[in-house]
């Protein structure tokens, strides 16, 4: 399979006309999604796609085209289209393709269980999550969605400068969303697990957690507006980190969309905050030996003890800003050109568990879910989101709360973090532990 892919890349690069440089990116993807509800399979989808994207640089002009037709005729058409698009583009002296470099070795990325485990067993895993959730607490009334998913991908990239890279990866995920009801009140709960190994998925853990999150919010009521210490659980912290991640790329800097532009070397967060992007992270679902330009991935410490070290780069943004690629050239698929994006982006965990982190909080609020994060402004950092969670009283979780909002600016939030727990969890490529923020405004009634 590897030789077949590389042969295809060699063939299309040979079709790039003399005096031009080419870069070919080929991707093959297979996905399985199983959703069950009330003991029955609701949907089962198996889908796949494949295709090739070609970038051509001629006279400092970049053109791009893609195709799903990998025949010689299809490759000839995509080469002609990319070359024609280059001729129509503006000159840009910073356009270039990366030189060959050794990929990261030793990463475990592919579990053959993605193909070897029967679909029937994967359905059973989804059914087990639902069953366990109902057994956990009789107040679980509705299973909104119990989902098993896996994905297998094969990637290859080559360019006219001699770069040749290929790898195969797979990942697995289990997700459960449900409703608990009591005395006319209904609350939602969810849980998620993702892994590079099928055997690491724990259906019972997902079922119990989703049930406990929903049941724990039964009876939730609004509280009066006030300022108080606020703790954010890993899912919520990760949502805010998603805002931060987009601002820590060279692409955001070039477009004037980064909160951190011009602040390298400055304190941008509290001393306990260290933000890392690591494409080599063991077990990371976004780990890979190379990025989508064929540059070796890397561990990049972006913010170290609150101080900004720099930004994430692909080949182009590094050239424009006078640095070097950090191995963060990312593509949505073969249909797009490389942008600059995160791999496994996370807040480095602390040394204490969440209970200890909240142990000396006289009065506070643990946020377990927010609504409206998509409305936050990624350029200014301003946010105002609905929040649910639990009050903290004398270091212990107290009554549940809903119908309130928290508002502020993400830069103030980062500077206000006074504690970081050890419960690092990933949601997709963003990971976070529970954090404690000294003061936030809580809007209630």
C-alpha positions in Angstrom: 0.0 0.0 0.0 2.8 2.4 0.9 4.6 1.8 -2.4 1.4 2.2 -4.4 0.8 5.6 -2.8 4.3 6.8 -3.3 4.2 5.7 -6.9 1.1 7.8 -7.4 2.8 10.9 -5.9 5.9 10.3 -8.1 3.7 10.1 -11.1 1.8 13.4 -10.5 5.0 15.2 -9.6 6.6 14.1 -12.9 3.7 15.8 -14.6 4.5 19.2 -13.1 6.1 21.3 -15.9 9.8 22.2 -16.0 10.7 25.3 -14.0 8.0 24.6 -11.4 7.9 22.8 -8.1 5.2 20.5 -6.9 3.9 19.1 -3.7 1.4 16.2 -3.7 -0.7 15.2 -0.7 -2.7 12.0 -0.8 -5.2 10.9 1.9 -7.4 7.8 2.3 -9.9 7.7 5.1 -12.4 5.2 6.4 -15.0 6.0 9.1 -17.5 3.9 11.1 -20.2 5.4 13.3 -22.7 3.4 15.3 -25.5 5.1 17.2 -27.9 3.1 19.5 -30.9 4.2 21.4 -33.2 2.2 23.7 -31.4 -1.0 23.0 -31.6 -0.8 19.2 -29.2 0.4 16.5 -30.5 3.8 15.4 -27.9 4.4 12.7 -24.8 2.6 11.3 -22.7 4.5 8.8 -19.5 3.3 7.1 -18.0 5.8 4.7 -14.7 6.4 3.1 -13.0 8.9 0.7 -9.7 9.3 -1.0 -8.1 12.0 -3.1 -5.0 14.0 -3.9 -4.2 17.7 -3.5 -1.5 19.2 -5.6 0.3 22.5 -5.0 2.5 24.0 -7.7 4.9 26.9 -7.3 6.2 28.7 -10.4 7.8 32.1 -10.4 6.8 32.6 -6.7 3.2 32.0 -7.6 1.2 29.3 -5.9 -1.6 27.2 -7.5 -3.7 24.4 -6.0 -6.1 21.8 -7.3 -7.4 18.4 -6.1 -8.9 15.3 -7.6 -10.4 12.0 -6.6 -9.5 10.5 -9.9 -6.0 8.9 -9.5 -5.8 7.5 -13.0 -3.1 8.9 -15.2 -5.7 11.1 -17.0 -6.9 12.4 -13.7 -3.4 13.2 -12.5 -2.7 15.0 -15.7 -5.8 17.1 -15.3 -5.0 18.1 -11.7 -1.4 19.0 -12.7 -2.7 21.2 -15.5 -5.2 22.8 -13.2 -2.8 23.6 -10.4 -0.3 25.0 -12.9 -2.9 27.2 -14.5 -4.0 28.4 -11.0 -0.4 29.3 -10.2 -0.2 31.4 -13.3 -3.2 33.5 -12.2 -2.0 34.0 -8.6 -0.1 36.9 -7.1 3.7 36.6 -6.6 4.8 35.8 -3.1 8.5 35.3 -2.4 7.8 33.4 0.8 6.0 30.5 -1.0 8.2 27.4 -0.7 8.0 23.7 0.1 9.9 22.2 3.1 13.2 20.3 2.7 13.3 16.5 3.5 13.8 15.7 7.2 13.6 12.5 9.3 10.1 11.8 10.7 9.5 11.3 14.4 10.0 7.6 15.2 8.4 5.3 17.8 4.9 6.6 17.8 2.1 4.1 18.2 -0.6 5.3 15.8 -2.3 2.2 14.3 -4.3 -0.4 16.1 -5.3 -3.2 13.8 -8.5 -3.7 15.8 -10.0 -0.9 13.7 -10.4 -3.6 11.0 -10.2 -6.8 13.0 -12.9 -6.2 15.6 -16.3 -7.2 14.2 -18.9 -4.4 13.8 -21.2 -6.5 16.0 -18.8 -6.1 18.9 -18.6 -2.4 18.4 -22.4 -2.2 18.5 -22.3 -4.1 21.8 -20.0 -1.5 23.2 -22.4 1.3 22.4 -25.3 -0.7 23.9 -23.2 -1.4 27.0 -22.8 2.4 27.6 -26.6 2.9 27.5 -27.2 -0.1 29.8 -24.7 0.9 32.4 -26.0 4.5 32.5 -29.5 3.2 33.3 -28.2 0.8 35.9 -26.2 3.6 37.5 -29.3 5.5 38.5 -33.0 4.9 37.9 -33.5 8.6 37.4 -31.8 8.3 34.0 -34.9 8.7 31.8 -33.8 9.3 28.2 -30.7 8.2 26.2 -30.3 10.9 23.7 -27.3 9.4 21.9 -25.0 6.4 22.6 -22.3 6.5 19.9 -19.2 4.4 19.0 -16.9 5.8 16.3 -13.6 4.8 14.7 -11.5 6.2 11.9 -8.6 4.9 9.9 -6.5 7.2 7.8 -3.5 6.8 5.5 -1.5 9.9 4.5 1.4 10.5 2.1 3.1 13.7 1.0 5.9 14.3 -1.4 7.5 17.3 -3.1 9.9 18.1 -5.9 12.7 18.7 -3.4 12.9 15.0 -2.5 10.6 14.9 0.5 8.7 11.6 0.8 6.6 10.8 3.9 3.8 8.4 4.6 2.0 7.0 7.7 -1.1 5.2 8.8 -3.2 6.0 11.9 -6.5 5.0 13.6 -8.5 6.3 16.5 -11.5 5.2 18.5 -14.2 7.1 20.5 -17.2 6.5 22.6 -19.8 9.2 23.5 -22.9 9.2 25.6 -25.5 11.9 26.0 -28.6 11.4 28.3 -31.3 13.0 30.4 -32.1 12.4 34.1 -35.5 13.4 35.5 -37.0 13.8 39.0 -40.1 15.7 40.3 -40.7 17.4 37.0 -37.0 18.5 36.6 -34.8 17.3 33.8 -31.0 17.7 33.4 -28.6 16.5 30.7 -25.3 14.7 31.1 -22.6 13.5 28.8 -19.3 11.7 28.8 -16.6 11.0 26.2 -13.6 8.7 25.8 -11.2 8.6 23.0 -8.1 6.4 22.4 -5.6 5.1 20.0 -6.3 1.6 21.2 -9.7 -0.1 20.9 -9.1 -2.1 24.1 -8.7 1.2 26.1 -12.3 2.3 25.6 -14.2 1.7 28.8 -18.0 1.6 28.1 -18.8 1.3 31.8 -16.8 4.4 32.7 -18.5 6.4 30.0 -22.0 5.2 31.1 -21.4 5.9 34.8 -19.9 9.4 34.2 -22.7 10.6 31.9 -25.3 9.4 34.4 -23.6 11.0 37.4 -23.2 14.4 35.5 -26.9 14.5 34.8 -28.2 13.3 38.2 -25.8 15.7 40.0 -27.6 18.6 38.4 -31.2 17.6 39.3 -32.8 20.4 41.3 -30.5 23.0 39.9 -31.6 26.6 40.4 -30.2 30.1 39.6 -28.4 32.0 42.3 -27.9 35.7 42.9 -25.3 37.6 40.9 -22.0 38.0 42.6 -18.2 37.8 42.2 -16.6 34.6 43.5 -13.9 32.0 43.0 -14.7 29.9 40.0 -13.4 26.4 39.1 -13.7 25.1 35.6 -13.9 21.4 35.0 -11.7 19.9 32.2 -14.4 20.1 29.5 -15.0 23.7 30.2 -11.4 24.7 30.5 -10.8 23.0 27.2 -13.5 25.1 25.6 -11.7 28.3 26.6 -8.3 26.8 25.5 -9.9 26.4 22.1 -10.1 30.2 21.9 -6.6 30.6 23.0 -5.2 28.0 20.5 -6.5 29.8 17.5 -4.6 33.0 18.6 -1.3 31.2 19.1 -0.6 30.5 15.4 1.6 32.5 13.0 -1.4 32.6 10.7 -3.5 34.5 13.2 -0.6 36.9 13.7 -0.3 37.6 10.0 -4.0 38.1 9.7 -4.1 40.5 12.6 -6.4 38.1 14.5 -4.2 37.2 17.5 -4.6 38.3 21.1 -0.9 37.6 21.6 0.7 39.5 18.6 3.7 41.5 19.7 3.8 40.0 23.2 6.6 37.3 22.9 8.6 37.4 26.1 5.8 39.0 28.0 3.6 37.6 30.8 0.3 36.6 29.3 -1.0 34.2 32.0 -0.5 33.3 35.6 2.7 31.7 36.7 1.0 28.3 37.0 0.0 28.2 33.3 2.1 26.3 30.8 0.5 25.7 27.4 2.0 23.1 25.1 1.3 21.8 21.6 2.8 18.3 21.1 2.4 16.4 17.9 4.6 13.7 19.3 2.5 13.1 22.5 2.2 9.4 23.3 -1.4 8.4 23.0 -2.4 11.7 21.5 -5.2 11.4 18.9 -3.6 14.1 16.9 0.0 12.8 17.0 1.8 11.9 13.8 5.4 11.5 12.6 5.0 14.5 10.3 2.6 17.3 9.7 0.6 17.7 6.5 3.5 19.3 4.7 5.8 16.4 5.6 7.7 18.4 8.3 8.5 16.4 11.5 6.1 17.1 14.3 7.3 18.7 17.5 6.7 19.5 21.1 6.4 23.3 21.3 6.0 25.1 24.7 4.1 28.2 23.7 3.5 29.7 27.1 5.9 28.7 29.9 4.9 29.6 33.5 2.8 32.4 32.1 5.4 33.8 29.7 4.8 33.7 25.9 7.6 31.9 24.0 6.3 32.1 20.5 3.7 30.8 18.0 2.9 27.7 15.9 4.1 27.7 12.3 3.8 26.0 9.0 6.4 26.5 6.3 4.8 29.7 5.0 4.1 31.5 8.2 7.6 30.7 9.5 9.1 32.2 6.3 7.0 35.3 6.6 7.7 35.8 10.3 11.4 34.9 10.2 11.2 31.6 12.1 11.1 27.9 11.2 8.1 25.5 10.9 7.1 23.9 14.2 5.5 21.0 12.3 2.0 22.5 12.5 1.0 22.5 8.9 -2.5 21.1 9.0 -5.2 20.3 6.3 -8.9 19.6 6.7 -8.5 17.1 3.9 -6.9 16.6 0.5 -9.3 19.3 -0.7 -7.5 22.1 1.1 -4.0 23.7 1.3 -2.1 23.6 4.6 -3.0 26.1 7.3 -1.5 26.5 10.7 -3.2 24.5 13.4 -2.7 22.7 16.7 -2.0 19.0 17.2 -2.4 17.9 20.8 -2.7 21.3 22.5 -3.0 21.3 26.3 -2.6 23.0 29.6 0.1 21.3 31.6 -1.5 19.6 34.6 -0.6 20.5 38.2 0.1 18.2 41.2 -3.1 18.2 43.2 -6.4 16.4 42.6 -9.6 18.5 42.0 -10.9 18.0 45.5 -7.7 19.4 47.0 -7.8 22.3 44.5 -11.3 23.2 45.8 -10.6 22.3 49.4 -9.9 25.8 50.7 -12.6 27.6 48.7 -15.0 29.1 51.2 -17.5 30.1 48.6 -17.2 29.3 44.9 -18.7 27.8 41.8 -17.6 24.7 39.8 -18.6 25.1 36.2 -19.3 21.8 34.5 -20.9 22.9 31.3 -21.2 26.1 29.3 -23.6 27.2 26.5 -22.7 29.6 23.7 -18.9 29.3 23.6 -19.2 29.7 19.8 -20.3 33.3 20.5 -17.0 34.2 22.2 -14.9 36.7 20.2 -11.6 35.0 19.2 -10.1 38.4 18.3 -10.9 40.4 21.4 -11.2 37.4 23.7 -14.5 38.7 25.2 -17.0 36.0 26.2 -20.4 35.7 27.9 -21.7 32.2 28.2 -24.4 30.3 30.0 -23.2 28.1 32.8 -24.3 25.2 34.9 -22.5 23.5 37.7 -22.3 23.2 41.5 -21.7 25.7 44.2 -18.7 25.1 46.4 -19.1 25.8 50.1 -16.3 25.3 52.6 -14.3 23.2 50.1 -17.2 20.8 49.4 -19.6 20.6 46.4 -23.0 21.9 47.4 -26.3 22.5 45.5 -26.5 22.4 41.7 -26.9 25.7 39.8 -28.2 26.5 36.3 -29.6 29.6 34.6 -26.5 31.7 35.3 -23.8 33.2 33.1 -20.1 33.9 33.4 -18.5 36.8 31.4 -15.1 38.3 30.9 -12.1 38.2 28.7 -10.0 35.2 28.1 -6.8 37.1 28.8 -8.1 38.1 32.2 -9.1 34.5 32.8 -5.6 33.2 32.0 -4.0 35.8 34.4 -6.5 34.9 37.1 -5.8 31.2 37.3 -4.5 30.4 40.8 -4.5 26.7 40.7 -4.3 23.8 38.2 -5.4 20.2 39.1 -3.9 16.9 37.8 -6.9 15.6 36.0 -5.9 16.3 32.4 -8.5 15.2 29.8 -8.6 15.6 26.1 -11.6 16.5 24.0 -10.4 16.0 20.4 -7.0 17.6 20.1 -7.4 20.0 23.1 -6.6 18.9 26.6 -7.2 20.5 30.0 -7.4 19.8 33.7 -9.7 21.5 36.3 -8.5 25.0 37.0 -9.3 27.5 39.7 -9.8 31.2 38.8 -9.5 33.7 41.6 -12.5 35.9 40.8 -15.1 35.9 38.0 -18.4 37.6 37.7 -21.4 35.3 38.0 -24.7 36.7 36.6 -27.8 35.2 38.1 -31.0 36.8 39.3 
